[in-house]
Amino acid sequence: MPPRVVVMGDPSELATEFAVLAGLEPVAWVPGGLVVAPFAGGRSPDEQRTRLDAVALPWRADDGPAPPLPFPAAVGGGVYRRSPGHAPAPPGTPEVVLVDGEGFGLAEHATTGMCLDMLDGLPDGPALDAGCGSGILALAWARLGRGAVLAVDLDPHAVAQARESAWASGLDAMVTVRRAALNVLAPEEVAGRVVLVNAPRVAQDALLAVPGDPVPAAVLISGLQADDMHEVAGAWEARGLMVTRSDAVGRWHAVALGAP
Ligand SMILES: C[S@@+](CC[C@H](N)C(=O)[O-])C[C@H]1O[C@@H](n2cnc3c(N)ncnc32)[C@H](O)[C@@H]1O
């Protein structure tokens, strides 16, 4: 497979196939087609060959340059996530733009992927992205029109990246990014919100240590293995929430809890 190909089709055909095309690293829209650079985002040749074979549109080789891309693009939870160097989404496809950086959540990770897929089962409303990393969950929540988000992380590199990504996505009015440890959040920054927390056990415990035992509208927990998930979900159940959905990929578990 050449380093750059043009997948040919009219705009509606390309939009219909876009969930697959996103994984082939789109780099430019051209008349009658979408230029993709399948190897530029770091995915394996075998994976990309399989992906290209799954596209129900013709393609031809293209001799332009294949720019290196900082991370692979993808569609998850109905949102196209891309770098500034990727081509934009077709009209009607929600997208977020993540700038390069050190925050977790740029590459495809099972824990982030499960969270994105489980957003649609949560109630609309203001959210707290607790341990936001790159900002991917906060940006997806805002882009999908679910509500405003407070995104918090201890890591200054993640905070800078999430903030810049909110600007790059045009979502800075909806997503507030702040550097903080989760245990020092004010109770009203947790109570009544949809809390998204894809983070290790120490961060889950820090969130549970916010004074006053605030009760969120819903909690989406990920980033834990079975034993820790049992204990952390149990702590939220003790505050009156109940498990509404669960998922697992390999050893990683994700659980959503909401009002009974
Ligand atoms: C696994 S990453 C998740 C990033 C992103 N939310 C996602 O779903 O891909 C967990 C994040 O939690 C942050 N974190 C860990 N402990 C924390 C704490 N006590 N307070 C605030 N952030 C914390 C880390 O810096 C890291 O960015």
The ligand as a Gaussian input file, in Angstrom:
#p B3LYP/6-31G(d) Opt

LIG

0 1
 C       -5.584000       7.536000      32.911000
 S       -5.459000       9.283000      32.789000
 C       -7.040000       9.633000      32.042000
 C       -7.031000      10.797000      31.066000
 C       -8.358000      11.039000      30.330000
 N       -9.407000      11.433000      31.228000
 C       -8.799000       9.820000      29.542000
 O       -9.866000       9.269000      29.816000
 O       -8.062000       9.390000      28.642000
 C       -5.656000       9.779000      34.493000
 C       -5.308000      11.220000      34.795000
 O       -5.551000      11.449000      36.188000
 C       -4.597000      12.382000      36.671000
 N       -4.526000      12.233000      38.125000
 C       -4.060000      11.184000      38.825000
 N       -4.186000      11.403000      40.148000
 C       -4.764000      12.619000      40.291000
 C       -5.167000      13.404000      41.419000
 N       -5.020000      12.956000      42.663000
 N       -5.711000      14.604000      41.198000
 C       -5.887000      15.070000      39.921000
 N       -5.526000      14.372000      38.819000
 C       -4.973000      13.162000      39.009000
 C       -3.319000      12.009000      35.932000
 O       -2.409000      13.104000      35.895000
 C       -3.844000      11.611000      34.554000
 O       -3.798000      12.686000      33.644000

